[in-house]
């Protein structure tokens, strides 16, 4: 009896240890986040101001990263990243232009133009000095909404604007879009509504929670918490998505971020399995995820960006 009890207690005590093996801890910036000797230097241009007609009454800033290997005679791949001020900042946690520069040089992602877009601010002039690292005041209305307005802004305004000066690919498999927090759900929403334009998504600490849910409006506006149900019920989109979240992410009136991200992964797995079970023709979701010990911060999704971008383009080698 004592031996059986000792075995049971040992087994139960070991469960958290084994589960922790799936949690990455103490992530830091990698060599790909810093300039490397011998790597051709690209150019980061901007900020440029843009007044949207689709998202009326807003002004925003955007930056462009043009790799040294860009050849105007050949269509370049595209990486769009939300929260442009933070995601392109050379001293931030993400440093996407520098990551792109190193990965392109090593052939671990294609020659791609980076488009880093800040959320809109409801003003005539963008309040650069007042904002700094803070969010513009139209961020939630754009990023957390479930309708197609932000998708139309990206597809119908931003891409054509950049394409006036640069040769961008028309291949949706060579277009990636990413972000962190509400920027992550915004990226997924663009691919969800327009998989004919974007099929690769980088999602860090994604806000798949009820920030955009408006039950008092008619018709009711869905929120990010509805995505798992939509994924389970609707036809599979040809989307490839890298998902990261931390076990210490937020839990508040809008939802529990880590549980929400786990629900997203579960829904993607269910949709694929159900499609296989029913012999449904067509695409399957391509997805992977990394759980970390992090909080609601750009730190872990920024540290994982090189890994995520390599995985997103891994199938194209």
C-alpha distance (Angstrom), angle and dihedral (degrees) to the residues before:
residue distance angle dihedral
X1 . . .
X2 3.82 . .
X3 3.81 90.9 .
X4 3.80 91.5 51.2
X5 3.80 91.4 48.6
X6 3.80 91.6 47.7
X7 3.82 90.7 50.1
X8 3.80 91.8 49.3
X9 3.81 92.9 49.4
X10 3.80 91.1 47.3
X11 3.80 90.8 50.0
X12 3.80 93.7 48.6
X13 3.79 91.8 47.0
X14 3.78 90.4 52.5
X15 3.81 95.2 54.6
X16 3.84 96.1 79.8
X17 3.80 89.9 46.0
X18 3.78 92.7 55.2
X19 3.80 92.9 43.8
X20 3.80 90.0 51.7
X21 3.79 88.8 62.0
X22 3.81 86.2 74.7
X23 3.82 92.2 56.5
X24 3.79 118.4 81.9
X25 3.78 114.1 -145.6
X26 3.79 138.9 -161.5
X27 3.80 97.5 13.3
X28 3.79 116.9 -173.0
X29 3.80 137.1 -179.7
X30 3.79 113.4 -73.2
X31 3.79 132.8 -138.9
X32 3.81 87.4 -94.2
X33 3.83 89.5 66.4
X34 3.81 92.0 63.7
X35 3.82 134.5 62.5
X36 3.78 111.3 -89.1
X37 3.77 127.8 -151.9
X38 3.79 113.1 -104.8
X39 3.81 95.1 16.9
X40 3.84 111.9 126.0
X41 3.79 111.3 -114.1
X42 3.75 117.9 -121.5
X43 3.80 125.1 -159.9
X44 3.79 128.2 -107.1
X45 3.80 109.6 -153.7
X46 3.79 126.9 -166.2
X47 2.87 162.3 -30.0
X48 3.77 95.3 -121.7
X49 3.79 122.6 178.5
X50 3.79 121.6 -130.9
X51 3.81 131.5 -173.6
X52 3.79 109.8 -154.6
X53 3.79 122.2 -142.7
X54 3.80 92.4 -167.3
X55 3.80 93.4 51.9
X56 3.78 94.4 39.8
X57 3.78 123.4 -150.1
X58 3.80 95.3 21.5
X59 3.77 135.8 113.6
X60 3.80 124.3 -166.3
X61 3.76 141.3 172.4
X62 3.77 129.3 -123.6
X63 3.79 137.8 -176.2
X64 3.82 131.6 -154.6
X65 3.78 126.9 -146.4
X66 3.81 112.7 -156.3
X67 3.82 113.0 -170.1
X68 3.78 119.1 -136.8
X69 3.82 89.2 -119.7
X70 3.82 93.8 58.7
X71 3.82 111.8 128.6
X72 3.80 114.6 -167.8
X73 3.79 90.4 -148.9
X74 3.81 91.3 63.6
X75 3.83 126.9 59.4
X76 3.79 111.4 -110.1
X77 3.77 125.0 -141.3
X78 3.81 116.7 -115.9
X79 3.80 135.9 -129.9
X80 3.81 116.1 -173.9
X81 3.80 116.4 -169.9
X82 3.79 127.3 -172.5
X83 3.83 125.6 -135.2
X84 3.77 88.8 40.0
X85 3.79 97.3 -170.7
X86 3.80 92.2 58.8
X87 3.78 100.4 33.3
X88 3.82 95.2 53.5
X89 3.82 97.3 37.9
X90 3.84 111.9 121.1
X91 3.82 91.5 -144.1
X92 3.80 97.7 41.9
X93 3.78 131.3 98.0
X94 3.82 96.0 -100.9
X95 3.83 106.9 41.3
X96 3.79 91.6 179.4
X97 3.84 97.4 173.9
X98 3.80 91.6 54.5
X99 3.80 91.5 46.1
X100 3.80 90.2 50.1
X101 3.80 90.9 49.1
X102 3.79 93.2 54.9
X103 3.80 96.7 41.7
X104 3.81 92.9 47.8
X105 3.81 90.7 50.8
X106 3.83 90.4 53.0
X107 3.80 93.6 45.6
X108 3.82 90.8 -116.6
X109 3.79 91.7 125.6
X110 3.80 130.0 17.3
X111 3.78 126.4 -100.2
X112 3.79 99.5 -75.7
X113 3.77 137.1 173.6
X114 3.79 113.5 -132.3
X115 3.80 120.0 -140.0
X116 3.80 113.2 -167.9
X117 3.79 112.3 -170.4
X118 3.78 128.9 -173.1
X119 3.80 120.5 -148.0
X120 3.78 116.8 -98.6
X121 3.77 125.3 -91.5
X122 3.80 120.1 -146.9
X123 3.78 96.4 -122.6
X124 3.77 140.5 87.6
X125 3.80 93.5 -116.3
X126 3.79 123.3 40.9
X127 3.85 107.1 -115.2
X128 3.80 96.7 -132.4
X129 3.80 98.0 161.0
X130 3.81 93.8 45.6
X131 3.80 97.9 47.9
X132 3.79 107.9 44.5
X133 3.82 104.4 156.3
X134 3.82 92.5 -11.7
X135 3.80 124.6 107.1
X136 3.81 123.7 -97.8
X137 3.79 112.8 -114.7
X138 3.81 97.9 -108.5
X139 3.81 96.1 54.6
X140 3.81 99.1 105.7
X141 3.80 93.1 44.0
X142 3.80 89.7 55.7
X143 3.79 105.3 32.5
X144 3.81 102.4 38.2
X145 3.80 97.9 42.2
X146 3.79 116.5 107.1
X147 3.80 98.3 -152.1
X148 3.80 124.9 93.6
X149 3.81 99.5 -103.5
X150 3.80 96.4 102.1
X151 3.80 89.6 44.0
X152 3.80 89.5 54.2
X153 3.79 90.2 48.6
X154 3.82 91.1 54.8
X155 3.80 96.6 41.3
X156 3.80 102.1 35.8
X157 3.80 101.2 33.6
X158 3.80 114.5 19.9
X159 3.79 101.0 39.5
X160 3.83 94.3 47.6
X161 3.82 89.4 45.8
X162 3.81 92.8 55.3
X163 3.81 91.9 39.4
X164 3.81 89.9 63.1
X165 3.80 88.3 74.1
X166 3.79 104.3 22.0
X167 3.78 136.4 48.0
X168 3.81 104.5 -117.0
X169 3.77 125.5 -174.0
X170 3.80 121.1 -108.2
X171 3.81 90.8 -154.1
X172 3.84 109.5 109.4
X173 3.81 89.2 -156.4
X174 3.81 87.8 63.1
X175 3.79 94.4 51.5
X176 3.81 119.7 86.9
X177 3.78 128.7 -177.4
X178 3.78 127.5 -169.4
X179 3.74 148.9 164.8
X180 3.77 146.7 152.4
X181 3.80 130.1 -106.9
X182 3.82 108.9 -16.4
X183 3.81 86.4 -3.7
X184 3.80 87.5 63.9
X185 3.79 95.3 54.1
X186 3.82 88.2 45.5
X187 3.80 89.1 55.3
X188 3.79 91.8 49.0
X189 3.82 90.7 47.6
X190 3.80 90.8 55.7
X191 3.82 91.1 52.7
X192 3.82 91.5 42.0
X193 3.80 93.2 55.5
X194 3.81 96.7 33.3
X195 3.81 112.0 31.0
X196 3.78 85.1 149.1
X197 3.82 86.1 70.0
X198 3.84 106.6 28.5
X199 3.80 127.4 27.9
X200 3.80 104.0 160.9
X201 3.82 122.3 73.3
X202 3.79 132.0 -176.2
X203 3.81 109.1 -161.6
X204 3.81 121.0 -174.7
X205 3.84 123.1 179.2
X206 3.81 85.8 -18.5
X207 3.82 117.7 -157.0
X208 3.80 97.7 -132.9
X209 3.78 88.4 158.3
X210 3.80 137.1 104.6
X211 3.82 101.2 -78.6
X212 3.81 91.6 116.6
X213 3.83 95.9 39.1
X214 3.82 111.6 120.4
X215 3.84 109.0 179.1
X216 3.82 91.6 164.9
X217 3.80 93.3 62.2
X218 3.79 126.1 85.3
X219 2.93 112.6 -103.3
X220 3.80 94.3 27.8
X221 3.79 113.2 -115.3
X222 3.78 114.7 -132.0
X223 3.78 122.3 -130.2
X224 3.77 135.0 -147.3
X225 3.81 90.1 -90.9
X226 3.82 86.6 70.9
X227 3.80 95.4 62.1
X228 3.83 96.1 86.5
X229 3.82 89.9 54.3
X230 3.80 91.8 47.5
X231 3.80 91.7 48.2
X232 3.79 90.5 51.8
X233 3.81 95.0 48.0
X234 3.78 107.3 33.4
X235 3.82 128.6 71.9
X236 3.77 113.5 -81.1
X237 3.78 115.3 -95.4
X238 3.83 119.4 -144.0
X239 3.81 92.8 -111.1
X240 3.81 128.6 146.7
X241 3.82 111.0 -160.2
X242 3.80 136.1 -176.9
X243 3.82 110.3 -157.8
X244 3.80 126.7 -165.4
X245 3.77 130.5 175.6
X246 3.79 138.4 155.6
X247 3.78 125.9 -122.0
X248 3.82 88.0 -132.3
X249 3.80 94.6 54.0
X250 3.81 121.4 131.2
X251 3.79 127.2 -59.5
X252 3.80 113.8 -174.6
X253 3.81 143.3 121.2
X254 3.80 91.1 -53.6
X255 3.80 94.5 55.2
X256 3.79 144.2 -89.4
X257 3.81 109.8 -59.8
X258 3.80 97.8 -157.1
X259 3.80 93.5 48.1
X260 3.80 89.1 46.4
X261 3.80 91.8 54.2
X262 3.80 90.6 47.2
X263 3.81 88.0 51.9
X264 3.79 89.1 53.7
X265 3.80 91.4 53.1
X266 3.80 91.2 45.9
X267 3.80 91.2 50.7
X268 3.80 92.7 49.8
X269 3.81 90.1 50.3
X270 3.80 91.6 47.8
X271 3.80 93.5 49.4
X272 3.79 92.0 51.5
X273 3.81 93.1 45.1
X274 3.77 92.5 47.3
X275 3.78 90.3 49.9
X276 3.80 90.9 51.9
X277 3.81 91.9 45.6
X278 3.79 92.2 53.2
X279 3.81 94.2 39.6
X280 3.78 89.1 -121.7
X281 3.77 112.5 178.7
X282 3.76 121.0 -135.1
X283 3.80 136.7 55.5
X284 3.78 130.9 -21.6
X285 3.79 126.5 -147.8
X286 3.78 111.6 -99.4
X287 3.77 107.6 -151.3
X288 3.76 145.0 154.5
X289 3.78 132.2 177.0
X290 3.79 140.7 -157.3
X291 3.80 121.9 -159.0
X292 3.79 117.0 -159.0
X293 3.79 137.6 -178.1
X294 3.80 90.7 -112.1
X295 3.77 135.0 122.1
X296 3.81 130.3 -132.4
X297 3.77 94.9 -58.5
X298 3.80 139.6 113.2
X299 3.81 88.8 -118.7
X300 3.81 100.0 92.7
X301 3.82 99.4 33.2
X302 3.80 87.5 47.0
X303 3.79 92.3 51.2
X304 3.81 90.3 49.7
X305 3.81 96.1 47.8
X306 3.84 95.6 99.0
X307 3.80 90.6 50.7
X308 3.79 91.7 46.0
X309 3.79 96.0 49.1
X310 3.81 91.5 47.1
X311 3.81 89.8 51.3
X312 3.80 93.2 47.4
X313 3.79 91.6 55.7
X314 3.79 96.5 33.1
X315 3.82 92.5 99.0
X316 3.79 91.5 56.5
X317 3.80 97.3 60.7
